[in-house]
């Protein structure tokens, strides 16, 4: 087999997208239509999700985000007897 000519299409193998383990914080808030001000209030009251910064951007690990959402759902569904 020779080298490809300019007219020969280069075939690239398809790669599965990498799983997202960390996502920009504001992107996650947008996925559930949660205003940043509401989240800040939750955080001020000690109920925020764990975040970290790289440079100027704030990120959340997906495992932490999902755990936080489940916890918030459980709190909202608690029945006071």
HTML snippet that shows the backbone in 3Dmol.js (N, CA, C, O; Angstrom):
<script src="https://3Dmol.org/build/3Dmol-min.js"></script>
<div id="view" style="width:600px;height:400px;position:relative"></div>
<script>
const pdb = `
ATOM      1  N   UNK A   1       0.844  -1.189   0.000  1.00  0.00           N
ATOM      2  CA  UNK A   1       0.000   0.000   0.000  1.00  0.00           C
ATOM      3  C   UNK A   1       0.876   1.234   0.000  1.00  0.00           C
ATOM      4  O   UNK A   1       1.875   1.307   0.715  1.00  0.00           O
ATOM      5  N   UNK A   2       0.503   2.164  -0.779  1.00  0.00           N
ATOM      6  CA  UNK A   2       1.277   3.388  -0.861  1.00  0.00           C
ATOM      7  C   UNK A   2       0.729   4.466   0.054  1.00  0.00           C
ATOM      8  O   UNK A   2      -0.209   4.254   0.823  1.00  0.00           O
ATOM      9  N   UNK A   3       1.329   5.587  -0.053  1.00  0.00           N
ATOM     10  CA  UNK A   3       0.878   6.736   0.727  1.00  0.00           C
ATOM     11  C   UNK A   3      -0.380   7.305   0.101  1.00  0.00           C
ATOM     12  O   UNK A   3      -0.553   7.228  -1.116  1.00  0.00           O
ATOM     13  N   UNK A   4      -1.275   7.884   0.923  1.00  0.00           N
ATOM     14  CA  UNK A   4      -2.487   8.465   0.344  1.00  0.00           C
ATOM     15  C   UNK A   4      -2.144   9.660  -0.544  1.00  0.00           C
ATOM     16  O   UNK A   4      -1.234  10.434  -0.248  1.00  0.00           O
ATOM     17  N   UNK A   5      -2.877   9.787  -1.613  1.00  0.00           N
ATOM     18  CA  UNK A   5      -2.715  10.937  -2.493  1.00  0.00           C
ATOM     19  C   UNK A   5      -3.656  12.030  -2.013  1.00  0.00           C
ATOM     20  O   UNK A   5      -4.532  11.766  -1.190  1.00  0.00           O
ATOM     21  N   UNK A   6      -3.496  13.234  -2.501  1.00  0.00           N
ATOM     22  CA  UNK A   6      -4.395  14.310  -2.067  1.00  0.00           C
ATOM     23  C   UNK A   6      -5.873  14.006  -2.321  1.00  0.00           C
ATOM     24  O   UNK A   6      -6.744  14.558  -1.649  1.00  0.00           O
ATOM     25  N   UNK A   7      -6.157  13.129  -3.289  1.00  0.00           N
ATOM     26  CA  UNK A   7      -7.556  12.793  -3.602  1.00  0.00           C
ATOM     27  C   UNK A   7      -8.082  11.636  -2.753  1.00  0.00           C
ATOM     28  O   UNK A   7      -9.285  11.375  -2.749  1.00  0.00           O
ATOM     29  N   UNK A   8      -7.205  10.944  -2.041  1.00  0.00           N
ATOM     30  CA  UNK A   8      -7.619   9.808  -1.230  1.00  0.00           C
ATOM     31  C   UNK A   8      -8.176  10.310   0.102  1.00  0.00           C
ATOM     32  O   UNK A   8      -7.483  11.014   0.837  1.00  0.00           O
ATOM     33  N   UNK A   9      -9.434   9.949   0.418  1.00  0.00           N
ATOM     34  CA  UNK A   9      -9.975  10.410   1.708  1.00  0.00           C
ATOM     35  C   UNK A   9      -9.260   9.710   2.866  1.00  0.00           C
ATOM     36  O   UNK A   9      -8.952   8.521   2.798  1.00  0.00           O
ATOM     37  N   UNK A  10      -9.014  10.450   3.894  1.00  0.00           N
ATOM     38  CA  UNK A  10      -8.400   9.872   5.091  1.00  0.00           C
ATOM     39  C   UNK A  10      -9.523   9.401   6.001  1.00  0.00           C
ATOM     40  O   UNK A  10     -10.397  10.181   6.380  1.00  0.00           O
ATOM     41  N   UNK A  11      -9.493   8.144   6.342  1.00  0.00           N
ATOM     42  CA  UNK A  11     -10.527   7.568   7.187  1.00  0.00           C
ATOM     43  C   UNK A  11     -10.012   7.556   8.621  1.00  0.00           C
ATOM     44  O   UNK A  11      -8.976   6.963   8.921  1.00  0.00           O
ATOM     45  N   UNK A  12     -10.752   8.217   9.492  1.00  0.00           N
ATOM     46  CA  UNK A  12     -10.382   8.268  10.900  1.00  0.00           C
ATOM     47  C   UNK A  12     -11.325   7.349  11.674  1.00  0.00           C
ATOM     48  O   UNK A  12     -12.535   7.366  11.445  1.00  0.00           O
ATOM     49  N   UNK A  13     -10.786   6.557  12.579  1.00  0.00           N
ATOM     50  CA  UNK A  13     -11.676   5.707  13.379  1.00  0.00           C
ATOM     51  C   UNK A  13     -12.553   6.559  14.275  1.00  0.00           C
ATOM     52  O   UNK A  13     -12.116   7.577  14.812  1.00  0.00           O
ATOM     53  N   UNK A  14     -13.810   6.122  14.431  1.00  0.00           N
ATOM     54  CA  UNK A  14     -14.715   6.858  15.313  1.00  0.00           C
ATOM     55  C   UNK A  14     -14.374   6.536  16.755  1.00  0.00           C
ATOM     56  O   UNK A  14     -14.112   5.387  17.109  1.00  0.00           O
ATOM     57  N   UNK A  15     -14.382   7.562  17.570  1.00  0.00           N
ATOM     58  CA  UNK A  15     -14.094   7.382  18.984  1.00  0.00           C
ATOM     59  C   UNK A  15     -15.340   7.741  19.776  1.00  0.00           C
ATOM     60  O   UNK A  15     -16.045   8.700  19.462  1.00  0.00           O
ATOM     61  N   UNK A  16     -15.592   6.961  20.793  1.00  0.00           N
ATOM     62  CA  UNK A  16     -16.704   7.280  21.678  1.00  0.00           C
ATOM     63  C   UNK A  16     -16.339   8.535  22.466  1.00  0.00           C
ATOM     64  O   UNK A  16     -15.177   8.737  22.817  1.00  0.00           O
ATOM     65  N   UNK A  17     -17.329   9.371  22.739  1.00  0.00           N
ATOM     66  CA  UNK A  17     -17.012  10.554  23.543  1.00  0.00           C
ATOM     67  C   UNK A  17     -16.554  10.153  24.935  1.00  0.00           C
ATOM     68  O   UNK A  17     -17.044   9.184  25.515  1.00  0.00           O
ATOM     69  N   UNK A  18     -15.618  10.907  25.448  1.00  0.00           N
ATOM     70  CA  UNK A  18     -15.130  10.626  26.795  1.00  0.00           C
ATOM     71  C   UNK A  18     -16.213  10.986  27.807  1.00  0.00           C
ATOM     72  O   UNK A  18     -16.940  11.961  27.616  1.00  0.00           O
ATOM     73  N   UNK A  19     -16.325  10.216  28.870  1.00  0.00           N
ATOM     74  CA  UNK A  19     -17.313  10.575  29.893  1.00  0.00           C
ATOM     75  C   UNK A  19     -16.897  11.874  30.576  1.00  0.00           C
ATOM     76  O   UNK A  19     -15.710  12.132  30.776  1.00  0.00           O
ATOM     77  N   UNK A  20     -17.868  12.665  30.922  1.00  0.00           N
ATOM     78  CA  UNK A  20     -17.572  13.931  31.587  1.00  0.00           C
ATOM     79  C   UNK A  20     -17.595  13.703  33.090  1.00  0.00           C
ATOM     80  O   UNK A  20     -18.651  13.443  33.668  1.00  0.00           O
ATOM     81  N   UNK A  21     -16.445  13.800  33.714  1.00  0.00           N
ATOM     82  CA  UNK A  21     -16.410  13.600  35.167  1.00  0.00           C
ATOM     83  C   UNK A  21     -16.560  14.927  35.882  1.00  0.00           C
ATOM     84  O   UNK A  21     -17.063  14.972  37.004  1.00  0.00           O
ATOM     85  N   UNK A  22     -16.138  15.994  35.257  1.00  0.00           N
ATOM     86  CA  UNK A  22     -16.286  17.324  35.838  1.00  0.00           C
ATOM     87  C   UNK A  22     -16.895  18.236  34.778  1.00  0.00           C
ATOM     88  O   UNK A  22     -16.550  18.163  33.599  1.00  0.00           O
ATOM     89  N   UNK A  23     -17.808  19.095  35.226  1.00  0.00           N
ATOM     90  CA  UNK A  23     -18.527  19.969  34.296  1.00  0.00           C
ATOM     91  C   UNK A  23     -18.506  21.389  34.857  1.00  0.00           C
ATOM     92  O   UNK A  23     -18.570  21.577  36.072  1.00  0.00           O
ATOM     93  N   UNK A  24     -18.416  22.389  33.980  1.00  0.00           N
ATOM     94  CA  UNK A  24     -18.480  23.759  34.472  1.00  0.00           C
ATOM     95  C   UNK A  24     -19.757  23.982  35.291  1.00  0.00           C
ATOM     96  O   UNK A  24     -20.850  23.579  34.894  1.00  0.00           O
ATOM     97  N   UNK A  25     -19.590  24.623  36.420  1.00  0.00           N
ATOM     98  CA  UNK A  25     -20.659  24.833  37.390  1.00  0.00           C
ATOM     99  C   UNK A  25     -21.892  25.498  36.784  1.00  0.00           C
ATOM    100  O   UNK A  25     -23.009  25.015  36.969  1.00  0.00           O
ATOM    101  N   UNK A  26     -21.702  26.594  36.068  1.00  0.00           N
ATOM    102  CA  UNK A  26     -22.852  27.318  35.508  1.00  0.00           C
ATOM    103  C   UNK A  26     -23.597  26.482  34.475  1.00  0.00           C
ATOM    104  O   UNK A  26     -24.809  26.629  34.314  1.00  0.00           O
ATOM    105  N   UNK A  27     -22.885  25.614  33.781  1.00  0.00           N
ATOM    106  CA  UNK A  27     -23.525  24.722  32.810  1.00  0.00           C
ATOM    107  C   UNK A  27     -24.493  23.773  33.527  1.00  0.00           C
ATOM    108  O   UNK A  27     -25.593  23.507  33.042  1.00  0.00           O
ATOM    109  N   UNK A  28     -24.066  23.272  34.685  1.00  0.00           N
ATOM    110  CA  UNK A  28     -24.936  22.366  35.439  1.00  0.00           C
ATOM    111  C   UNK A  28     -26.162  23.085  35.978  1.00  0.00           C
ATOM    112  O   UNK A  28     -27.263  22.536  35.951  1.00  0.00           O
ATOM    113  N   UNK A  29     -25.983  24.303  36.465  1.00  0.00           N
ATOM    114  CA  UNK A  29     -27.144  25.061  36.940  1.00  0.00           C
ATOM    115  C   UNK A  29     -28.145  25.251  35.809  1.00  0.00           C
ATOM    116  O   UNK A  29     -29.354  25.154  36.023  1.00  0.00           O
ATOM    117  N   UNK A  30     -27.647  25.521  34.612  1.00  0.00           N
ATOM    118  CA  UNK A  30     -28.530  25.723  33.455  1.00  0.00           C
ATOM    119  C   UNK A  30     -29.298  24.452  33.098  1.00  0.00           C
ATOM    120  O   UNK A  30     -30.429  24.534  32.618  1.00  0.00           O
ATOM    121  N   UNK A  31     -28.707  23.284  33.324  1.00  0.00           N
ATOM    122  CA  UNK A  31     -29.390  22.041  32.945  1.00  0.00           C
ATOM    123  C   UNK A  31     -30.650  21.800  33.762  1.00  0.00           C
ATOM    124  O   UNK A  31     -31.561  21.107  33.310  1.00  0.00           O
ATOM    125  N   UNK A  32     -30.708  22.368  34.961  1.00  0.00           N
ATOM    126  CA  UNK A  32     -31.915  22.204  35.781  1.00  0.00           C
ATOM    127  C   UNK A  32     -32.642  23.535  35.964  1.00  0.00           C
ATOM    128  O   UNK A  32     -33.535  23.650  36.803  1.00  0.00           O
ATOM    129  N   UNK A  33     -32.256  24.537  35.177  1.00  0.00           N
ATOM    130  CA  UNK A  33     -32.891  25.854  35.198  1.00  0.00           C
ATOM    131  C   UNK A  33     -32.898  26.449  36.601  1.00  0.00           C
ATOM    132  O   UNK A  33     -33.904  27.009  37.037  1.00  0.00           O
ATOM    133  N   UNK A  34     -31.774  26.325  37.308  1.00  0.00           N
ATOM    134  CA  UNK A  34     -31.636  26.854  38.661  1.00  0.00           C
ATOM    135  C   UNK A  34     -30.865  28.167  38.598  1.00  0.00           C
ATOM    136  O   UNK A  34     -29.713  28.180  38.165  1.00  0.00           O
ATOM    137  N   UNK A  35     -31.479  29.275  39.021  1.00  0.00           N
ATOM    138  CA  UNK A  35     -30.755  30.543  39.008  1.00  0.00           C
ATOM    139  C   UNK A  35     -29.533  30.488  39.927  1.00  0.00           C
ATOM    140  O   UNK A  35     -29.562  29.862  40.987  1.00  0.00           O
ATOM    141  N   UNK A  36     -28.471  31.149  39.503  1.00  0.00           N
ATOM    142  CA  UNK A  36     -27.248  31.164  40.308  1.00  0.00           C
ATOM    143  C   UNK A  36     -27.513  31.782  41.680  1.00  0.00           C
ATOM    144  O   UNK A  36     -26.915  31.365  42.672  1.00  0.00           O
ATOM    145  N   UNK A  37     -28.408  32.774  41.744  1.00  0.00           N
ATOM    146  CA  UNK A  37     -28.722  33.413  43.027  1.00  0.00           C
ATOM    147  C   UNK A  37     -29.366  32.419  43.999  1.00  0.00           C
ATOM    148  O   UNK A  37     -29.093  32.463  45.199  1.00  0.00           O
ATOM    149  N   UNK A  38     -30.207  31.538  43.495  1.00  0.00           N
ATOM    150  CA  UNK A  38     -30.833  30.523  44.349  1.00  0.00           C
ATOM    151  C   UNK A  38     -29.777  29.559  44.862  1.00  0.00           C
ATOM    152  O   UNK A  38     -29.791  29.170  46.030  1.00  0.00           O
ATOM    153  N   UNK A  39     -28.867  29.179  43.986  1.00  0.00           N
ATOM    154  CA  UNK A  39     -27.798  28.274  44.415  1.00  0.00           C
ATOM    155  C   UNK A  39     -26.907  28.951  45.462  1.00  0.00           C
ATOM    156  O   UNK A  39     -26.510  28.320  46.441  1.00  0.00           O
ATOM    157  N   UNK A  40     -26.599  30.220  45.259  1.00  0.00           N
ATOM    158  CA  UNK A  40     -25.772  30.942  46.241  1.00  0.00           C
ATOM    159  C   UNK A  40     -26.446  30.969  47.611  1.00  0.00           C
ATOM    160  O   UNK A  40     -25.781  30.853  48.640  1.00  0.00           O
ATOM    161  N   UNK A  41     -27.766  31.122  47.615  1.00  0.00           N
ATOM    162  CA  UNK A  41     -28.505  31.107  48.884  1.00  0.00           C
ATOM    163  C   UNK A  41     -28.367  29.743  49.553  1.00  0.00           C
ATOM    164  O   UNK A  41     -28.134  29.661  50.758  1.00  0.00           O
ATOM    165  N   UNK A  42     -28.510  28.673  48.772  1.00  0.00           N
ATOM    166  CA  UNK A  42     -28.339  27.315  49.301  1.00  0.00           C
ATOM    167  C   UNK A  42     -26.946  27.154  49.906  1.00  0.00           C
ATOM    168  O   UNK A  42     -26.792  26.581  50.985  1.00  0.00           O
ATOM    169  N   UNK A  43     -25.948  27.657  49.213  1.00  0.00           N
ATOM    170  CA  UNK A  43     -24.565  27.553  49.677  1.00  0.00           C
ATOM    171  C   UNK A  43     -24.366  28.354  50.963  1.00  0.00           C
ATOM    172  O   UNK A  43     -23.706  27.882  51.889  1.00  0.00           O
ATOM    173  N   UNK A  44     -24.927  29.549  51.029  1.00  0.00           N
ATOM    174  CA  UNK A  44     -24.801  30.380  52.224  1.00  0.00           C
ATOM    175  C   UNK A  44     -25.430  29.704  53.441  1.00  0.00           C
ATOM    176  O   UNK A  44     -25.010  29.927  54.576  1.00  0.00           O
ATOM    177  N   UNK A  45     -26.441  28.877  53.187  1.00  0.00           N
ATOM    178  CA  UNK A  45     -27.117  28.153  54.267  1.00  0.00           C
ATOM    179  C   UNK A  45     -26.490  26.777  54.508  1.00  0.00           C
ATOM    180  O   UNK A  45     -27.047  25.953  55.232  1.00  0.00           O
ATOM    181  N   UNK A  46     -25.330  26.538  53.896  1.00  0.00           N
ATOM    182  CA  UNK A  46     -24.595  25.296  54.121  1.00  0.00           C
ATOM    183  C   UNK A  46     -25.110  24.101  53.350  1.00  0.00           C
ATOM    184  O   UNK A  46     -24.834  22.959  53.717  1.00  0.00           O
ATOM    185  N   UNK A  47     -25.870  24.353  52.266  1.00  0.00           N
ATOM    186  CA  UNK A  47     -26.446  23.243  51.502  1.00  0.00           C
ATOM    187  C   UNK A  47     -25.972  23.211  50.055  1.00  0.00           C
ATOM    188  O   UNK A  47     -26.681  22.707  49.184  1.00  0.00           O
ATOM    189  N   UNK A  48     -24.789  23.740  49.789  1.00  0.00           N
ATOM    190  CA  UNK A  48     -24.286  23.773  48.422  1.00  0.00           C
ATOM    191  C   UNK A  48     -23.521  22.515  48.058  1.00  0.00           C
ATOM    192  O   UNK A  48     -23.089  21.753  48.923  1.00  0.00           O
ATOM    193  N   UNK A  49     -23.367  22.317  46.777  1.00  0.00           N
ATOM    194  CA  UNK A  49     -22.603  21.186  46.245  1.00  0.00           C
ATOM    195  C   UNK A  49     -21.111  21.533  46.305  1.00  0.00           C
ATOM    196  O   UNK A  49     -20.733  22.698  46.188  1.00  0.00           O
ATOM    197  N   UNK A  50     -20.282  20.524  46.485  1.00  0.00           N
ATOM    198  CA  UNK A  50     -18.835  20.745  46.494  1.00  0.00           C
ATOM    199  C   UNK A  50     -18.387  21.168  45.101  1.00  0.00           C
ATOM    200  O   UNK A  50     -18.774  20.550  44.109  1.00  0.00           O
ATOM    201  N   UNK A  51     -17.581  22.209  45.022  1.00  0.00           N
ATOM    202  CA  UNK A  51     -17.059  22.718  43.756  1.00  0.00           C
ATOM    203  C   UNK A  51     -15.554  22.920  43.879  1.00  0.00           C
ATOM    204  O   UNK A  51     -14.999  22.881  44.977  1.00  0.00           O
ATOM    205  N   UNK A  52     -14.906  23.133  42.751  1.00  0.00           N
ATOM    206  CA  UNK A  52     -13.478  23.456  42.733  1.00  0.00           C
ATOM    207  C   UNK A  52     -13.205  24.355  41.548  1.00  0.00           C
ATOM    208  O   UNK A  52     -13.980  24.395  40.593  1.00  0.00           O
ATOM    209  N   UNK A  53     -12.092  25.082  41.615  1.00  0.00           N
ATOM    210  CA  UNK A  53     -11.740  26.013  40.552  1.00  0.00           C
ATOM    211  C   UNK A  53     -10.477  25.569  39.835  1.00  0.00           C
ATOM    212  O   UNK A  53      -9.533  25.057  40.437  1.00  0.00           O
ATOM    213  N   UNK A  54     -10.497  25.780  38.550  1.00  0.00           N
ATOM    214  CA  UNK A  54      -9.303  25.658  37.719  1.00  0.00           C
ATOM    215  C   UNK A  54      -9.224  26.984  36.982  1.00  0.00           C
ATOM    216  O   UNK A  54     -10.063  27.295  36.137  1.00  0.00           O
ATOM    217  N   UNK A  55      -8.219  27.744  37.312  1.00  0.00           N
ATOM    218  CA  UNK A  55      -8.147  29.099  36.762  1.00  0.00           C
ATOM    219  C   UNK A  55      -9.286  29.927  37.339  1.00  0.00           C
ATOM    220  O   UNK A  55      -9.450  30.008  38.556  1.00  0.00           O
ATOM    221  N   UNK A  56     -10.068  30.536  36.465  1.00  0.00           N
ATOM    222  CA  UNK A  56     -11.201  31.351  36.917  1.00  0.00           C
ATOM    223  C   UNK A  56     -12.523  30.607  36.863  1.00  0.00           C
ATOM    224  O   UNK A  56     -13.543  31.126  37.316  1.00  0.00           O
ATOM    225  N   UNK A  57     -12.519  29.394  36.312  1.00  0.00           N
ATOM    226  CA  UNK A  57     -13.774  28.657  36.153  1.00  0.00           C
ATOM    227  C   UNK A  57     -14.021  27.713  37.316  1.00  0.00           C
ATOM    228  O   UNK A  57     -13.098  27.082  37.832  1.00  0.00           O
ATOM    229  N   UNK A  58     -15.274  27.629  37.717  1.00  0.00           N
ATOM    230  CA  UNK A  58     -15.685  26.748  38.799  1.00  0.00           C
ATOM    231  C   UNK A  58     -16.276  25.476  38.174  1.00  0.00           C
ATOM    232  O   UNK A  58     -17.055  25.541  37.223  1.00  0.00           O
ATOM    233  N   UNK A  59     -15.892  24.325  38.726  1.00  0.00           N
ATOM    234  CA  UNK A  59     -16.345  23.033  38.225  1.00  0.00           C
ATOM    235  C   UNK A  59     -16.975  22.211  39.342  1.00  0.00           C
ATOM    236  O   UNK A  59     -16.777  22.472  40.529  1.00  0.00           O
ATOM    237  N   UNK A  60     -17.732  21.218  38.924  1.00  0.00           N
ATOM    238  CA  UNK A  60     -18.347  20.267  39.851  1.00  0.00           C
ATOM    239  C   UNK A  60     -18.083  18.867  39.315  1.00  0.00           C
ATOM    240  O   UNK A  60     -18.224  18.620  38.117  1.00  0.00           O
ATOM    241  N   UNK A  61     -17.704  17.958  40.193  1.00  0.00           N
ATOM    242  CA  UNK A  61     -17.611  16.552  39.789  1.00  0.00           C
ATOM    243  C   UNK A  61     -19.028  16.017  39.627  1.00  0.00           C
ATOM    244  O   UNK A  61     -19.892  16.292  40.460  1.00  0.00           O
ATOM    245  N   UNK A  62     -19.273  15.265  38.576  1.00  0.00           N
ATOM    246  CA  UNK A  62     -20.615  14.762  38.300  1.00  0.00           C
ATOM    247  C   UNK A  62     -21.150  13.915  39.455  1.00  0.00           C
ATOM    248  O   UNK A  62     -22.340  13.988  39.765  1.00  0.00           O
ATOM    249  N   UNK A  63     -20.300  13.118  40.095  1.00  0.00           N
ATOM    250  CA  UNK A  63     -20.746  12.309  41.237  1.00  0.00           C
ATOM    251  C   UNK A  63     -21.253  13.204  42.367  1.00  0.00           C
ATOM    252  O   UNK A  63     -22.274  12.905  42.986  1.00  0.00           O
ATOM    253  N   UNK A  64     -20.537  14.306  42.637  1.00  0.00           N
ATOM    254  CA  UNK A  64     -20.958  15.241  43.683  1.00  0.00           C
ATOM    255  C   UNK A  64     -22.275  15.920  43.311  1.00  0.00           C
ATOM    256  O   UNK A  64     -23.153  16.099  44.155  1.00  0.00           O
ATOM    257  N   UNK A  65     -22.400  16.295  42.038  1.00  0.00           N
ATOM    258  CA  UNK A  65     -23.607  16.973  41.562  1.00  0.00           C
ATOM    259  C   UNK A  65     -24.830  16.071  41.710  1.00  0.00           C
ATOM    260  O   UNK A  65     -25.869  16.495  42.218  1.00  0.00           O
ATOM    261  N   UNK A  66     -24.694  14.830  41.264  1.00  0.00           N
ATOM    262  CA  UNK A  66     -25.810  13.890  41.345  1.00  0.00           C
ATOM    263  C   UNK A  66     -26.181  13.605  42.798  1.00  0.00           C
ATOM    264  O   UNK A  66     -27.363  13.515  43.130  1.00  0.00           O
ATOM    265  N   UNK A  67     -25.179  13.463  43.665  1.00  0.00           N
ATOM    266  CA  UNK A  67     -25.449  13.229  45.092  1.00  0.00           C
ATOM    267  C   UNK A  67     -26.163  14.435  45.697  1.00  0.00           C
ATOM    268  O   UNK A  67     -27.091  14.274  46.490  1.00  0.00           O
ATOM    269  N   UNK A  68     -25.736  15.637  45.327  1.00  0.00           N
ATOM    270  CA  UNK A  68     -26.370  16.848  45.841  1.00  0.00           C
ATOM    271  C   UNK A  68     -27.827  16.937  45.395  1.00  0.00           C
ATOM    272  O   UNK A  68     -28.704  17.267  46.194  1.00  0.00           O
ATOM    273  N   UNK A  69     -28.085  16.642  44.118  1.00  0.00           N
ATOM    274  CA  UNK A  69     -29.461  16.680  43.623  1.00  0.00           C
ATOM    275  C   UNK A  69     -30.341  15.658  44.345  1.00  0.00           C
ATOM    276  O   UNK A  69     -31.476  15.961  44.714  1.00  0.00           O
ATOM    277  N   UNK A  70     -29.816  14.454  44.544  1.00  0.00           N
ATOM    278  CA  UNK A  70     -30.587  13.431  45.268  1.00  0.00           C
ATOM    279  C   UNK A  70     -30.878  13.881  46.694  1.00  0.00           C
ATOM    280  O   UNK A  70     -31.990  13.704  47.192  1.00  0.00           O
ATOM    281  N   UNK A  71     -29.880  14.460  47.345  1.00  0.00           N
ATOM    282  CA  UNK A  71     -30.055  14.944  48.718  1.00  0.00           C
ATOM    283  C   UNK A  71     -31.125  16.027  48.772  1.00  0.00           C
ATOM    284  O   UNK A  71     -31.978  16.012  49.659  1.00  0.00           O
ATOM    285  N   UNK A  72     -31.088  16.966  47.831  1.00  0.00           N
ATOM    286  CA  UNK A  72     -32.096  18.035  47.793  1.00  0.00           C
ATOM    287  C   UNK A  72     -33.476  17.454  47.540  1.00  0.00           C
ATOM    288  O   UNK A  72     -34.451  17.916  48.131  1.00  0.00           O
ATOM    289  N   UNK A  73     -33.583  16.448  46.672  1.00  0.00           N
ATOM    290  CA  UNK A  73     -34.879  15.817  46.411  1.00  0.00           C
ATOM    291  C   UNK A  73     -35.390  15.123  47.665  1.00  0.00           C
ATOM    292  O   UNK A  73     -36.583  15.179  47.966  1.00  0.00           O
ATOM    293  N   UNK A  74     -34.488  14.465  48.402  1.00  0.00           N
ATOM    294  CA  UNK A  74     -34.891  13.784  49.642  1.00  0.00           C
ATOM    295  C   UNK A  74     -35.370  14.788  50.675  1.00  0.00           C
ATOM    296  O   UNK A  74     -36.359  14.538  51.365  1.00  0.00           O
ATOM    297  N   UNK A  75     -34.684  15.921  50.794  1.00  0.00           N
ATOM    298  CA  UNK A  75     -35.062  16.940  51.771  1.00  0.00           C
ATOM    299  C   UNK A  75     -36.448  17.485  51.430  1.00  0.00           C
ATOM    300  O   UNK A  75     -37.281  17.665  52.318  1.00  0.00           O
ATOM    301  N   UNK A  76     -36.691  17.746  50.159  1.00  0.00           N
ATOM    302  CA  UNK A  76     -37.973  18.302  49.745  1.00  0.00           C
ATOM    303  C   UNK A  76     -39.119  17.302  49.893  1.00  0.00           C
ATOM    304  O   UNK A  76     -40.278  17.704  50.002  1.00  0.00           O
ATOM    305  N   UNK A  77     -38.810  16.019  49.898  1.00  0.00           N
ATOM    306  CA  UNK A  77     -39.845  14.991  49.976  1.00  0.00           C
ATOM    307  C   UNK A  77     -40.041  14.448  51.379  1.00  0.00           C
ATOM    308  O   UNK A  77     -40.868  13.559  51.584  1.00  0.00           O
ATOM    309  N   UNK A  78     -39.287  14.970  52.361  1.00  0.00           N
ATOM    310  CA  UNK A  78     -39.448  14.497  53.726  1.00  0.00           C
ATOM    311  C   UNK A  78     -40.820  14.885  54.245  1.00  0.00           C
ATOM    312  O   UNK A  78     -41.318  15.977  53.973  1.00  0.00           O
ATOM    313  N   UNK A  79     -41.424  13.973  55.000  1.00  0.00           N
ATOM    314  CA  UNK A  79     -42.733  14.245  55.579  1.00  0.00           C
ATOM    315  C   UNK A  79     -42.532  14.434  57.083  1.00  0.00           C
ATOM    316  O   UNK A  79     -41.955  13.580  57.758  1.00  0.00           O
ATOM    317  N   UNK A  80     -43.006  15.543  57.583  1.00  0.00           N
ATOM    318  CA  UNK A  80     -42.898  15.821  59.021  1.00  0.00           C
ATOM    319  C   UNK A  80     -44.131  15.243  59.702  1.00  0.00           C
ATOM    320  O   UNK A  80     -45.260  15.594  59.360  1.00  0.00           O
ATOM    321  N   UNK A  81     -43.909  14.357  60.668  1.00  0.00           N
ATOM    322  CA  UNK A  81     -45.036  13.750  61.381  1.00  0.00           C
ATOM    323  C   UNK A  81     -45.314  14.477  62.664  1.00  0.00           C
ATOM    324  O   UNK A  81     -46.230  14.106  63.398  1.00  0.00           O
TER     325      UNK A  81
END
`;
const viewer = $3Dmol.createViewer("view");
viewer.addModel(pdb, "pdb");
viewer.setStyle({}, {cartoon: {color: "spectrum"}});
viewer.zoomTo();
viewer.render();
</script>
